[in-house]
Amino acid sequence: MGRIYIDRYTGKLERTDLYFVRLTLKDGTVYEDLEPRLLFPITNHTMFITLLDSHEKELGFVRDMEEIDEDSRRALEECFAEYYMIPKIQKVLKCVDKFGTLKWTVETDRGVITFDIRNRHSDIKHLRGTSRVIIRDSNDNRYEIPDIDNMDPHSAHLLFSYL
């Protein structure tokens, strides 16, 4: 069987668990325990969504969330909010460079966090054409600065030397 393209005319998605959805096609066929994943999670939150079965094989595909019904869109958004939970950095409190490793203490929308960055050149990404910055720590956790232009002066000063 090939890939099933999902839109409001072909099927409906329902959230069944933290990261899983059920796909019900218009002909009554039901597929359980599908994992929705964004193909471009950093740059595009509404398009190119794959639905993986329990063997991690693609079963379905949503080209654009605008093409599915409101309940299906809400189910996907709820799954993504859990799966792609990326803390948003609001302030940089401290940044210490010790033996080539940066130790950052930041205030996020989830509280104060301290983490290490091994390689400032590959782990701090200023997304081209935007004011967004994505940071990856030494444990592969990701953090986002949604708009570096709106950071407080102290945070902006600390960030500037690493961008």
C-alpha positions in Angstrom: 0.0 0.0 0.0 1.2 3.5 -0.8 1.2 6.7 1.1 -2.3 8.0 2.1 -2.7 11.7 1.7 -4.9 13.1 4.4 -7.2 16.1 4.0 -10.7 17.0 5.2 -12.2 14.9 2.4 -10.2 11.7 2.9 -9.9 11.2 6.6 -10.1 12.4 10.2 -7.5 12.3 13.0 -8.1 11.8 16.7 -5.6 12.0 19.5 -5.6 8.7 21.4 -2.5 9.1 23.6 0.3 11.6 24.4 2.0 11.3 21.0 -0.5 9.0 19.1 -3.4 9.6 16.8 -6.0 7.4 15.1 -6.8 7.8 11.4 -10.3 7.1 10.2 -10.7 7.1 6.5 -13.9 8.1 4.7 -14.4 4.4 3.7 -14.4 3.4 7.4 -10.9 2.0 7.5 -9.2 2.8 10.9 -5.5 2.9 11.6 -4.5 3.0 15.3 -1.4 4.3 17.1 0.1 6.5 14.4 2.8 8.9 15.4 2.6 12.3 13.7 6.0 13.9 13.0 6.8 17.2 11.4 9.3 16.9 8.6 10.6 20.5 9.3 9.9 21.0 13.1 12.1 24.1 13.4 11.1 26.0 10.3 7.5 24.8 9.5 4.9 23.9 12.1 1.9 23.5 9.8 3.0 21.6 6.7 4.6 18.3 5.7 3.4 16.0 8.5 4.1 12.3 8.3 2.1 9.6 10.1 4.3 6.7 11.2 3.0 3.2 12.1 4.4 1.1 14.9 7.3 -0.1 12.6 8.2 3.6 11.9 7.0 3.2 8.3 5.1 6.1 6.8 1.4 5.3 6.4 -0.1 8.8 5.8 0.9 12.3 5.0 -0.7 15.7 5.7 0.6 18.3 3.3 -0.8 21.3 5.2 -2.9 21.6 8.4 -5.1 24.1 6.6 -6.3 21.1 4.4 -7.7 19.1 7.4 -10.7 19.6 9.6 -10.5 21.6 12.8 -10.7 18.6 15.2 -7.9 16.8 13.3 -5.7 20.0 13.3 -6.3 20.3 17.1 -5.3 16.6 17.6 -2.0 17.2 15.7 -1.2 20.4 17.5 -1.7 18.7 20.9 0.6 15.9 20.0 3.2 18.3 18.7 3.0 20.5 21.8 4.1 17.5 23.9 6.5 15.9 21.4 8.3 19.1 20.3 8.3 20.8 23.7 11.2 23.3 23.3 11.7 25.7 26.2 11.7 29.3 25.2 14.6 31.3 26.6 13.4 34.7 28.0 16.7 35.8 29.6 20.3 34.8 29.7 21.3 35.1 33.3 24.9 33.9 33.1 27.3 32.5 30.6 30.7 31.1 31.6 33.4 29.7 29.2 35.4 27.0 30.9 37.9 24.8 29.0 36.0 25.4 25.8 32.6 24.5 27.2 30.0 27.2 27.7 27.9 26.9 30.8 24.7 28.8 30.4 22.1 29.7 33.0 18.9 30.9 31.5 15.4 31.8 32.4 12.8 30.0 30.3 9.1 29.7 30.1 9.6 26.5 32.1 11.8 28.0 34.8 15.6 28.6 35.3 17.8 26.0 33.6 21.6 25.5 33.5 23.1 23.6 30.6 26.4 23.2 28.8 27.2 23.8 25.1 30.2 22.0 23.6 30.6 23.7 20.3 29.4 27.3 20.0 29.7 27.2 16.2 27.4 24.3 15.5 25.2 24.3 18.6 24.0 27.9 18.4 22.0 28.6 15.2 20.7 31.9 14.2 18.0 31.0 11.7 18.7 32.9 8.5 16.3 35.7 7.7 14.7 35.6 11.2 15.4 36.8 14.7 15.1 33.3 16.0 17.9 31.3 17.6 18.0 27.6 18.3 20.4 26.3 20.9 21.4 22.6 21.4 23.0 21.6 24.7 25.5 18.8 25.3 22.6 16.4 26.1 20.9 17.2 22.7 18.1 19.2 24.3 16.9 22.2 22.3 16.0 25.7 23.4 14.6 28.5 21.4 15.0 32.3 21.6 12.0 33.4 19.6 13.2 37.0 19.0 16.7 38.1 19.9 15.8 41.6 19.1 13.4 41.7 22.1 15.9 40.4 24.7 16.9 42.6 27.6 20.2 44.5 27.3 22.2 42.1 29.6 20.9 39.0 27.7 21.6 40.6 24.3 25.2 41.5 25.4 25.9 37.9 26.5 24.3 36.5 23.3 26.0 38.8 20.9 29.5 37.4 21.5 28.3 33.9 20.5 26.2 34.6 17.4 
